Amino acid sequence: MTHPTAVREAARVVAIEAARAYVANIRPIDLTNPGILTGHLMAAETLLMDIVAAHAETEGAA
Protein backbone atom coordinates (compact mmCIF):
# COMPACT_ATOMS: atom_id res chain seq x y z
CA MET A 1 0.00 0.00 0.00
CA THR A 2 1.38 3.38 -0.98
CA HIS A 3 0.92 6.15 1.56
CA PRO A 4 1.14 9.87 0.86
CA THR A 5 4.64 11.28 1.13
CA ALA A 6 3.89 13.15 4.35
CA VAL A 7 2.75 9.95 6.05
CA ARG A 8 5.83 8.03 4.91
CA GLU A 9 8.13 10.82 6.07
CA ALA A 10 6.37 10.97 9.43
CA ALA A 11 6.83 7.20 9.85
CA ARG A 12 10.55 7.60 9.15
CA VAL A 13 10.91 10.43 11.66
CA VAL A 14 9.00 8.51 14.33
CA ALA A 15 11.14 5.39 13.85
CA ILE A 16 14.42 7.31 13.92
CA GLU A 17 13.42 9.42 16.92
CA ALA A 18 12.38 6.29 18.83
CA ALA A 19 15.84 4.81 18.24
CA ARG A 20 17.53 8.06 19.29
CA ALA A 21 15.45 8.25 22.48
CA TYR A 22 16.28 4.65 23.33
CA VAL A 23 20.01 5.21 22.88
CA ALA A 24 19.91 8.48 24.83
CA ASN A 25 18.36 6.70 27.81
CA ILE A 26 20.77 3.78 27.96
CA ARG A 27 22.83 3.81 31.10
CA PRO A 28 26.06 1.87 31.46
CA ILE A 29 25.24 -1.71 30.58
CA ASP A 30 26.34 -4.50 32.90
CA LEU A 31 28.11 -6.74 30.40
CA THR A 32 28.29 -9.55 32.97
CA ASN A 33 24.49 -9.89 33.00
CA PRO A 34 23.44 -11.79 29.86
CA GLY A 35 19.73 -11.12 30.44
CA ILE A 36 20.15 -7.34 30.45
CA LEU A 37 22.52 -7.46 27.48
CA THR A 38 20.13 -9.65 25.50
CA GLY A 39 17.25 -7.31 26.28
CA HIS A 40 19.17 -4.30 24.98
CA LEU A 41 20.19 -6.15 21.83
CA MET A 42 16.62 -7.28 21.15
CA ALA A 43 15.27 -3.76 21.67
CA ALA A 44 17.91 -2.34 19.32
CA GLU A 45 17.09 -4.95 16.69
CA THR A 46 13.38 -4.11 16.88
CA LEU A 47 14.07 -0.39 16.51
CA LEU A 48 16.33 -1.02 13.50
CA MET A 49 13.67 -3.20 11.87
CA ASP A 50 11.17 -0.35 12.31
CA ILE A 51 13.58 2.06 10.62
CA VAL A 52 14.13 -0.34 7.72
CA ALA A 53 10.38 -0.88 7.32
CA ALA A 54 9.72 2.87 7.26
CA HIS A 55 12.27 3.32 4.47
CA ALA A 56 11.54 0.12 2.52
CA GLU A 57 7.95 1.10 1.81
CA THR A 58 9.14 4.04 -0.28
CA GLU A 59 11.41 1.87 -2.42
CA GLY A 60 8.54 -0.52 -3.19
CA ALA A 61 6.37 2.36 -4.35
CA ALA A 62 8.99 3.78 -6.73
N, CA, C and O atoms as CSV, one atom per row, in Angstrom:
chain,resi,resn,atom,element,x,y,z
A,1,MET,N,N,0.842,-1.171,0.000
A,1,MET,CA,C,0.000,0.000,0.000
A,1,MET,C,C,0.889,1.236,0.000
A,1,MET,O,O,1.819,1.346,0.799
A,2,THR,N,N,0.601,2.140,-0.882
A,2,THR,CA,C,1.379,3.377,-0.977
A,2,THR,C,C,0.689,4.459,-0.164
A,2,THR,O,O,-0.497,4.732,-0.351
A,3,HIS,N,N,1.437,5.066,0.733
A,3,HIS,CA,C,0.917,6.146,1.555
A,3,HIS,C,C,1.396,7.479,0.996
A,3,HIS,O,O,2.417,7.536,0.311
A,4,PRO,N,N,0.667,8.545,1.285
A,4,PRO,CA,C,1.137,9.872,0.864
A,4,PRO,C,C,2.528,10.154,1.431
A,4,PRO,O,O,2.908,9.623,2.476
A,5,THR,N,N,3.263,10.981,0.738
A,5,THR,CA,C,4.640,11.282,1.126
A,5,THR,C,C,4.748,11.776,2.555
A,5,THR,O,O,5.666,11.381,3.273
A,6,ALA,N,N,3.840,12.621,2.981
A,6,ALA,CA,C,3.893,13.152,4.352
A,6,ALA,C,C,3.762,12.047,5.388
A,6,ALA,O,O,4.417,12.093,6.430
A,7,VAL,N,N,2.930,11.063,5.116
A,7,VAL,CA,C,2.752,9.949,6.048
A,7,VAL,C,C,4.006,9.088,6.099
A,7,VAL,O,O,4.432,8.673,7.176
A,8,ARG,N,N,4.594,8.821,4.947
A,8,ARG,CA,C,5.828,8.028,4.914
A,8,ARG,C,C,6.945,8.756,5.655
A,8,ARG,O,O,7.679,8.150,6.435
A,9,GLU,N,N,7.068,10.046,5.411
A,9,GLU,CA,C,8.125,10.818,6.070
A,9,GLU,C,C,7.901,10.855,7.573
A,9,GLU,O,O,8.859,10.781,8.341
A,10,ALA,N,N,6.673,10.967,7.996
A,10,ALA,CA,C,6.366,10.965,9.432
A,10,ALA,C,C,6.738,9.616,10.046
A,10,ALA,O,O,7.260,9.570,11.159
A,11,ALA,N,N,6.477,8.525,9.337
A,11,ALA,CA,C,6.834,7.200,9.850
A,11,ALA,C,C,8.347,7.072,10.001
A,11,ALA,O,O,8.833,6.476,10.963
A,12,ARG,N,N,9.081,7.629,9.056
A,12,ARG,CA,C,10.549,7.600,9.152
A,12,ARG,C,C,11.030,8.380,10.364
A,12,ARG,O,O,11.875,7.906,11.123
A,13,VAL,N,N,10.491,9.575,10.540
A,13,VAL,CA,C,10.909,10.429,11.658
A,13,VAL,C,C,10.581,9.760,12.981
A,13,VAL,O,O,11.403,9.767,13.898
A,14,VAL,N,N,9.399,9.185,13.094
A,14,VAL,CA,C,9.005,8.510,14.335
A,14,VAL,C,C,9.947,7.351,14.641
A,14,VAL,O,O,10.382,7.193,15.782
A,15,ALA,N,N,10.264,6.542,13.640
A,15,ALA,CA,C,11.143,5.393,13.854
A,15,ALA,C,C,12.548,5.831,14.261
A,15,ALA,O,O,13.141,5.248,15.169
A,16,ILE,N,N,13.073,6.837,13.606
A,16,ILE,CA,C,14.423,7.310,13.924
A,16,ILE,C,C,14.460,7.972,15.292
A,16,ILE,O,O,15.407,7.765,16.051
A,17,GLU,N,N,13.454,8.758,15.614
A,17,GLU,CA,C,13.421,9.418,16.922
A,17,GLU,C,C,13.249,8.409,18.050
A,17,GLU,O,O,13.786,8.614,19.139
A,18,ALA,N,N,12.520,7.335,17.819
A,18,ALA,CA,C,12.381,6.287,18.831
A,18,ALA,C,C,13.733,5.638,19.111
A,18,ALA,O,O,14.071,5.370,20.264
A,19,ALA,N,N,14.502,5.389,18.061
A,19,ALA,CA,C,15.836,4.809,18.245
A,19,ALA,C,C,16.756,5.783,18.975
A,19,ALA,O,O,17.508,5.381,19.862
A,20,ARG,N,N,16.697,7.059,18.607
A,20,ARG,CA,C,17.526,8.062,19.289
A,20,ARG,C,C,17.170,8.165,20.770
A,20,ARG,O,O,18.059,8.250,21.618
A,21,ALA,N,N,15.884,8.157,21.081
A,21,ALA,CA,C,15.451,8.251,22.477
A,21,ALA,C,C,15.910,7.035,23.271
A,21,ALA,O,O,16.321,7.156,24.425
A,22,TYR,N,N,15.838,5.864,22.648
A,22,TYR,CA,C,16.283,4.647,23.332
A,22,TYR,C,C,17.776,4.729,23.653
A,22,TYR,O,O,18.196,4.439,24.773
A,23,VAL,N,N,18.559,5.122,22.674
A,23,VAL,CA,C,20.005,5.209,22.876
A,23,VAL,C,C,20.351,6.277,23.908
A,23,VAL,O,O,21.253,6.084,24.723
A,24,ALA,N,N,19.642,7.397,23.879
A,24,ALA,CA,C,19.912,8.481,24.826
A,24,ALA,C,C,19.640,8.062,26.268
A,24,ALA,O,O,20.249,8.594,27.197
A,25,ASN,N,N,18.734,7.117,26.453
A,25,ASN,CA,C,18.357,6.701,27.810
A,25,ASN,C,C,19.099,5.462,28.312
A,25,ASN,O,O,18.846,4.994,29.422
A,26,ILE,N,N,19.999,4.940,27.509
A,26,ILE,CA,C,20.773,3.777,27.956
A,26,ILE,C,C,21.804,4.240,28.978
A,26,ILE,O,O,22.552,5.191,28.751
A,27,ARG,N,N,21.821,3.561,30.076
A,27,ARG,CA,C,22.825,3.805,31.105
A,27,ARG,C,C,23.940,2.790,30.887
A,27,ARG,O,O,23.809,1.909,30.038
A,28,PRO,N,N,25.015,2.894,31.625
A,28,PRO,CA,C,26.065,1.871,31.462
A,28,PRO,C,C,25.470,0.461,31.588
A,28,PRO,O,O,24.742,0.154,32.532
A,29,ILE,N,N,25.794,-0.359,30.632
A,29,ILE,CA,C,25.238,-1.714,30.577
A,29,ILE,C,C,26.166,-2.672,31.309
A,29,ILE,O,O,27.377,-2.677,31.088
A,30,ASP,N,N,25.580,-3.480,32.183
A,30,ASP,CA,C,26.336,-4.495,32.900
A,30,ASP,C,C,26.598,-5.663,31.946
A,30,ASP,O,O,25.722,-6.500,31.729
A,31,LEU,N,N,27.784,-5.713,31.390
A,31,LEU,CA,C,28.113,-6.736,30.400
A,31,LEU,C,C,28.260,-8.128,31.005
A,31,LEU,O,O,28.419,-9.105,30.274
A,32,THR,N,N,28.209,-8.228,32.332
A,32,THR,CA,C,28.288,-9.546,32.971
A,32,THR,C,C,26.902,-10.146,33.163
A,32,THR,O,O,26.787,-11.288,33.607
A,33,ASN,N,N,25.854,-9.407,32.842
A,33,ASN,CA,C,24.488,-9.891,32.998
A,33,ASN,C,C,23.912,-10.189,31.613
A,33,ASN,O,O,23.488,-9.272,30.910
A,34,PRO,N,N,23.894,-11.461,31.218
A,34,PRO,CA,C,23.441,-11.792,29.864
A,34,PRO,C,C,21.972,-11.445,29.613
A,34,PRO,O,O,21.604,-11.161,28.473
A,35,GLY,N,N,21.137,-11.459,30.628
A,35,GLY,CA,C,19.726,-11.121,30.442
A,35,GLY,C,C,19.543,-9.665,30.058
A,35,GLY,O,O,18.784,-9.354,29.141
A,36,ILE,N,N,20.230,-8.772,30.750
A,36,ILE,CA,C,20.147,-7.344,30.449
A,36,ILE,C,C,20.737,-7.067,29.065
A,36,ILE,O,O,20.156,-6.322,28.276
A,37,LEU,N,N,21.874,-7.660,28.778
A,37,LEU,CA,C,22.522,-7.460,27.484
A,37,LEU,C,C,21.627,-7.952,26.344
A,37,LEU,O,O,21.496,-7.282,25.319
A,38,THR,N,N,21.018,-9.111,26.523
A,38,THR,CA,C,20.126,-9.655,25.502
A,38,THR,C,C,18.916,-8.749,25.298
A,38,THR,O,O,18.475,-8.541,24.167
A,39,GLY,N,N,18.387,-8.217,26.378
A,39,GLY,CA,C,17.251,-7.309,26.276
A,39,GLY,C,C,17.585,-6.059,25.478
A,39,GLY,O,O,16.800,-5.621,24.637
A,40,HIS,N,N,18.753,-5.486,25.743
A,40,HIS,CA,C,19.175,-4.304,24.982
A,40,HIS,C,C,19.378,-4.635,23.509
A,40,HIS,O,O,18.991,-3.853,22.640
A,41,LEU,N,N,19.969,-5.764,23.226
A,41,LEU,CA,C,20.191,-6.152,21.830
A,41,LEU,C,C,18.875,-6.401,21.102
A,41,LEU,O,O,18.732,-6.026,19.938
A,42,MET,N,N,17.922,-7.024,21.770
A,42,MET,CA,C,16.624,-7.284,21.150
A,42,MET,C,C,15.866,-5.978,20.894
A,42,MET,O,O,15.234,-5.814,19.851
A,43,ALA,N,N,15.933,-5.055,21.850
A,43,ALA,CA,C,15.272,-3.762,21.665
A,43,ALA,C,C,15.901,-3.003,20.500
A,43,ALA,O,O,15.192,-2.404,19.691
A,44,ALA,N,N,17.216,-3.029,20.415
A,44,ALA,CA,C,17.910,-2.341,19.324
A,44,ALA,C,C,17.536,-2.965,17.977
A,44,ALA,O,O,17.327,-2.252,16.996
A,45,GLU,N,N,17.453,-4.277,17.934
A,45,GLU,CA,C,17.088,-4.946,16.689
A,45,GLU,C,C,15.680,-4.555,16.250
A,45,GLU,O,O,15.440,-4.311,15.067
A,46,THR,N,N,14.763,-4.495,17.192
A,46,THR,CA,C,13.385,-4.108,16.882
A,46,THR,C,C,13.325,-2.684,16.341
A,46,THR,O,O,12.625,-2.417,15.365
A,47,LEU,N,N,14.054,-1.777,16.970
A,47,LEU,CA,C,14.072,-0.391,16.506
A,47,LEU,C,C,14.671,-0.288,15.101
A,47,LEU,O,O,14.174,0.471,14.269
A,48,LEU,N,N,15.723,-1.038,14.840
A,48,LEU,CA,C,16.329,-1.021,13.501
A,48,LEU,C,C,15.383,-1.599,12.456
A,48,LEU,O,O,15.335,-1.110,11.328
A,49,MET,N,N,14.637,-2.627,12.816
A,49,MET,CA,C,13.668,-3.196,11.870
A,49,MET,C,C,12.570,-2.183,11.555
A,49,MET,O,O,12.095,-2.118,10.421
A,50,ASP,N,N,12.163,-1.394,12.550
A,50,ASP,CA,C,11.166,-0.348,12.312
A,50,ASP,C,C,11.697,0.709,11.354
A,50,ASP,O,O,10.968,1.189,10.486
A,51,ILE,N,N,12.964,1.069,11.513
A,51,ILE,CA,C,13.577,2.056,10.621
A,51,ILE,C,C,13.644,1.518,9.193
A,51,ILE,O,O,13.322,2.230,8.242
A,52,VAL,N,N,14.059,0.278,9.049
A,52,VAL,CA,C,14.135,-0.341,7.721
A,52,VAL,C,C,12.750,-0.404,7.095
A,52,VAL,O,O,12.601,-0.114,5.908
A,53,ALA,N,N,11.743,-0.773,7.859
A,53,ALA,CA,C,10.377,-0.876,7.316
A,53,ALA,C,C,9.869,0.489,6.872
A,53,ALA,O,O,9.192,0.598,5.850
A,54,ALA,N,N,10.189,1.523,7.628
A,54,ALA,CA,C,9.723,2.874,7.255
A,54,ALA,C,C,10.363,3.345,5.966
A,54,ALA,O,O,9.753,4.107,5.215
A,55,HIS,N,N,11.586,2.903,5.697
A,55,HIS,CA,C,12.270,3.323,4.471
A,55,HIS,C,C,11.987,2.367,3.305
A,55,HIS,O,O,11.986,2.795,2.151
A,56,ALA,N,N,11.755,1.114,3.579
A,56,ALA,CA,C,11.541,0.124,2.517
A,56,ALA,C,C,10.239,0.352,1.775
A,56,ALA,O,O,10.148,0.048,0.585
A,57,GLU,N,N,9.239,0.876,2.446
A,57,GLU,CA,C,7.953,1.097,1.806
A,57,GLU,C,C,8.075,2.067,0.638
A,57,GLU,O,O,7.386,1.914,-0.371
A,58,THR,N,N,8.932,3.045,0.767
A,58,THR,CA,C,9.140,4.042,-0.285
A,58,THR,C,C,9.765,3.381,-1.516
A,58,THR,O,O,9.373,3.672,-2.646
A,59,GLU,N,N,10.725,2.503,-1.298
A,59,GLU,CA,C,11.409,1.867,-2.419
A,59,GLU,C,C,10.436,0.979,-3.195
A,59,GLU,O,O,10.527,0.896,-4.420
A,60,GLY,N,N,9.516,0.320,-2.513
A,60,GLY,CA,C,8.542,-0.522,-3.188
A,60,GLY,C,C,7.565,0.283,-4.027
A,60,GLY,O,O,7.035,-0.221,-5.018
A,61,ALA,N,N,7.323,1.525,-3.640
A,61,ALA,CA,C,6.366,2.364,-4.352
A,61,ALA,C,C,6.986,3.030,-5.584
A,61,ALA,O,O,6.270,3.508,-6.464
A,62,ALA,N,N,8.313,3.058,-5.639
A,62,ALA,CA,C,8.993,3.778,-6.733
A,62,ALA,C,C,8.952,3.033,-8.029
A,62,ALA,O,O,9.480,3.512,-9.033
